[in-house]
Amino acid sequence: MSRAKTSFSPQFREEAVMLVIEGSRPIASVARELGIGEGTLGNWVAAYRREHAGDEPPLNISERERLRQLEREARELRMENEFLKKVAMTARFAVTGRYENLPVAVRADVGAA
């Protein structure tokens, strides 16, 4: 079943985007509040950000420090995630005994060639 295409005025689109950008609110919550699709609002926000990429003020010192902290944390979490994937694969090998199903990187960690 297809829905009829709804047309939104440019003013409505702009106001919806501003709720997300200026209010620092999640797209999902604004979309629910306005009764529109998350994907639709997400597309509008992405287009706005592309069009106004140079308009954002530069980060201040505390914002830069926070960004560095978050990037460091993301890097650490990615490394932990990779480690846990290897552990899970190794555990699967221990349970099934099926070495050939393990990825090559994990095979080397298990100790067989």
Residue pairs with C-beta under 8 A, 6 or more apart in sequence:
6 36
8 16
8 36
13 44
16 30
16 34
16 36
16 41
16 44
17 41
17 44
17 45
17 48
19 25
19 30
19 33
19 34
20 26
20 27
20 30
20 41
20 45
21 45
21 48
21 49
23 30
27 38
27 41
27 42
27 45
28 38
30 41
31 37
31 38
31 40
31 41
31 42
34 41
59 67
86 105
86 106
86 109
89 102
89 103
89 106
90 102
90 106
90 109
90 110
92 101
92 102
93 99
93 101
93 102
93 106
93 110
99 107
99 110
99 112
102 110
107 113
